[in-house]
């Protein structure tokens, strides 16, 4: 802040007026925009969403179609790209063919849908349940708080992937059960975030004012207190999507999540893992795809955390 | 310190109890008839009646829970259908592999992550810093199983016939045998009982056993087999640790007492290590503690890929065979481990920062 700005009251007022016109979201967006890494993350996410929405037009082949008999191809054939010198009379498969003679590139494109779906749905589930639990816990306090938070402690006491594995083993393998399991193990993170926000504003004047004006519990909690938990929830949620996609891929890799022939990246990698020495392309590409999506959400989440942190308001980077 | 320790131990008791109850509930939530779920579809009515009676499954839930806790307190984790052995015996056999792998991965992540973090904080905004941060971001985003397979592909296939070749699977080359230190020393121990179990457990830690018996061929071979899995498993924690070290160091390096130390004429690395790093240790301990969870979870995937017959691998087999006793027992044991490790982290936290004890 330059010295002449903080000298007179008039200037302060003037500054107050300009500050008022800039909302939290605008400043956040501006700060986020300045960070190259988060912009890269955001760009990748947008591209991935585009791919997910248009997979049926982008994919050169049907992801379930077995190409044997239709084309001159072999099982687990290496990638053939015309631009890179693959003979033009051979059909182009830029990521090769899998163990069931299907076009891997098409399967990979369709896999984007599942990955994003998994990320968003598990985090939504966890946020909804976590918010309710955290809000009840923070607002009412006392023994309700103790019980809920001890329960969360127990959930946190398990390494998350391991607990998800145990839950899916009991529920039975499958994509929906894997989603449920990952959702359940990520509840505590959100419950804690919301509880902390609720505790920090519960006794503040604007809450008391609403109470004095005759607002009921519902109004106070959802209209006044919870909006304050939004920022940390967004940050946690973005980073949570990354973890959820990674865990879901791991479950599918172990055969507990999406079942064949579903084009899911973890499952694709898992079913071909013994072929890593003979057909590395079948392991390399699905893993790369998982990494890129997870990386993009991590980059955006980190950027959001810094951009939404008021302590960094005047920081240069 | 003692009161703090005591309070902290007492505080983790409800969590341990909760874990016990959660794994108990897990076993009772199996859809369908528990007897046939555990003993297999072909179990006859007579066997099932006996099974239900023996495990008290016909008693009320609180009694069942009490029986469960009592069984575990006696080291009885049930019987595995897949392996036809008591689960406790499998644990003694398999836990050392996982332990060795996790410790190796943790060492990799600490000894690579911390120097990287310090370096990038000291050389803030240099190319080292930028590269480290890119690596840290990529590192936390990589699926463990993919990294493991890629490492195996690179080091076992592409680098074949070079000195950098590393074995893609197993714990030891066939032909190299790990003789228990008890046998080498000529100790006479009973065939059964807790002492035999302990010796058995310790001698299965190949590296420890190699050191105890001064068998350097065994030591070299065991380490060679451990490098790739430890790298794969250690990468995520390594990235987290490097990131945390960097940000903690950057915060500390900006403080007045660092400038004072520099002004006094303390040598550059003296300032970094003695003044700054010590104060950056605290948040690091937390990250290391949190990483342990990732390690224990990731061990399942790493062991599956590298053909290591540890707890994770057996868990994978158990899942495919729907061997609930193993899943239940191993989840319990690993969660207990995790709680105890977190307890140690908290205690070391208090050791590093005396203010915490007073809260």
Boltz contact constraints between the chains, C-beta under 6 A:
constraints:
  - contact:
      token1: [A, 150]
      token2: [B, 14]
      max_distance: 6.0
  - contact:
      token1: [A, 153]
      token2: [B, 15]
      max_distance: 6.0
  - contact:
      token1: [A, 154]
      token2: [B, 15]
      max_distance: 6.0
  - contact:
      token1: [A, 154]
      token2: [B, 18]
      max_distance: 6.0
  - contact:
      token1: [A, 154]
      token2: [B, 19]
      max_distance: 6.0
  - contact:
      token1: [A, 154]
      token2: [B, 22]
      max_distance: 6.0
  - contact:
      token1: [A, 157]
      token2: [B, 15]
      max_distance: 6.0
  - contact:
      token1: [A, 157]
      token2: [B, 19]
      max_distance: 6.0
  - contact:
      token1: [A, 157]
      token2: [B, 335]
      max_distance: 6.0
  - contact:
      token1: [A, 157]
      token2: [B, 339]
      max_distance: 6.0
  - contact:
      token1: [A, 158]
      token2: [B, 335]
      max_distance: 6.0
  - contact:
      token1: [A, 159]
      token2: [B, 293]
      max_distance: 6.0
  - contact:
      token1: [A, 159]
      token2: [B, 296]
      max_distance: 6.0
  - contact:
      token1: [A, 159]
      token2: [B, 297]
      max_distance: 6.0
  - contact:
      token1: [A, 159]
      token2: [B, 338]
      max_distance: 6.0
  - contact:
      token1: [A, 161]
      token2: [B, 297]
      max_distance: 6.0
  - contact:
      token1: [A, 162]
      token2: [B, 297]
      max_distance: 6.0
  - contact:
      token1: [A, 162]
      token2: [B, 331]
      max_distance: 6.0
  - contact:
      token1: [A, 162]
      token2: [B, 334]
      max_distance: 6.0
  - contact:
      token1: [A, 166]
      token2: [B, 26]
      max_distance: 6.0
  - contact:
      token1: [A, 166]
      token2: [B, 327]
      max_distance: 6.0
  - contact:
      token1: [A, 166]
      token2: [B, 331]
      max_distance: 6.0
  - contact:
      token1: [A, 169]
      token2: [B, 319]
      max_distance: 6.0
  - contact:
      token1: [A, 169]
      token2: [B, 327]
      max_distance: 6.0
  - contact:
      token1: [A, 170]
      token2: [B, 26]
      max_distance: 6.0
  - contact:
      token1: [A, 170]
      token2: [B, 29]
      max_distance: 6.0
  - contact:
      token1: [A, 170]
      token2: [B, 30]
      max_distance: 6.0
  - contact:
      token1: [A, 249]
      token2: [B, 143]
      max_distance: 6.0
  - contact:
      token1: [A, 250]
      token2: [B, 301]
      max_distance: 6.0
  - contact:
      token1: [A, 253]
      token2: [B, 145]
      max_distance: 6.0
  - contact:
      token1: [A, 276]
      token2: [B, 149]
      max_distance: 6.0
  - contact:
      token1: [A, 276]
      token2: [B, 153]
      max_distance: 6.0
  - contact:
      token1: [A, 277]
      token2: [B, 157]
      max_distance: 6.0
  - contact:
      token1: [A, 280]
      token2: [B, 153]
      max_distance: 6.0
  - contact:
      token1: [A, 283]
      token2: [B, 149]
      max_distance: 6.0
  - contact:
      token1: [A, 287]
      token2: [B, 143]
      max_distance: 6.0
  - contact:
      token1: [A, 287]
      token2: [B, 146]
      max_distance: 6.0
  - contact:
      token1: [A, 290]
      token2: [B, 143]
      max_distance: 6.0
  - contact:
      token1: [A, 291]
      token2: [B, 141]
      max_distance: 6.0
  - contact:
      token1: [A, 291]
      token2: [B, 142]
      max_distance: 6.0
  - contact:
      token1: [A, 294]
      token2: [B, 141]
      max_distance: 6.0
  - contact:
      token1: [A, 295]
      token2: [B, 141]
      max_distance: 6.0
  - contact:
      token1: [A, 298]
      token2: [B, 141]
      max_distance: 6.0
